[in-house]
Amino acid sequence: MQKTEYHKMLAGELYDSNDAILMHMRRNIRALMHEYNQTLYDKQQREVLLGKMLGKVGLNIDIQTPFFVDYGTHIEIGDNFFANFNCVFL
């Protein structure tokens, strides 16, 4: 069975970043990321957005904006996490 571009990416292999599935994932995360970065400091709203963006989010999370991710779904953050401005998660 041939690997999808998504599975190649996860395996650290060369992959086509213009693959339709990967492009769809990036468009979705960029919309959420834009909303997060435009949100005034509303901790509850930001927590909801982080829950949609990331694979796992613990309690008491504070990520200052701007915040950037490529896909987001593979990132897990535990409790009591703080990230300062211009944070990039790959």
Secondary structure in CASP SS format (residue, H / E / C, confidence):
PFRMAT SS
TARGET T0000
AUTHOR 0000-0000-0000
METHOD secondary structure of the structure
MODEL  1
M C 1.00
Q C 1.00
K C 1.00
T C 1.00
E H 1.00
Y H 1.00
H H 1.00
K H 1.00
M H 1.00
L H 1.00
A C 1.00
G C 1.00
E C 1.00
L C 1.00
Y C 1.00
D C 1.00
S C 1.00
N C 1.00
D C 1.00
A H 1.00
I H 1.00
L H 1.00
M H 1.00
H H 1.00
M H 1.00
R H 1.00
R H 1.00
N H 1.00
I H 1.00
R H 1.00
A H 1.00
L H 1.00
M H 1.00
H H 1.00
E H 1.00
Y H 1.00
N H 1.00
Q H 1.00
T C 1.00
L C 1.00
Y C 1.00
D C 1.00
K H 1.00
Q H 1.00
Q H 1.00
R H 1.00
E H 1.00
V H 1.00
L H 1.00
L H 1.00
G H 1.00
K H 1.00
M H 1.00
L C 1.00
G C 1.00
K E 1.00
V E 1.00
G C 1.00
L C 1.00
N C 1.00
I E 1.00
D E 1.00
I E 1.00
Q C 1.00
T C 1.00
P C 1.00
F E 1.00
F E 1.00
V E 1.00
D C 1.00
Y C 1.00
G C 1.00
T C 1.00
H C 1.00
I C 1.00
E E 1.00
I E 1.00
G C 1.00
D C 1.00
N C 1.00
F E 1.00
F E 1.00
A E 1.00
N C 1.00
F C 1.00
N C 1.00
C E 1.00
V E 1.00
F E 1.00
L C 1.00
END
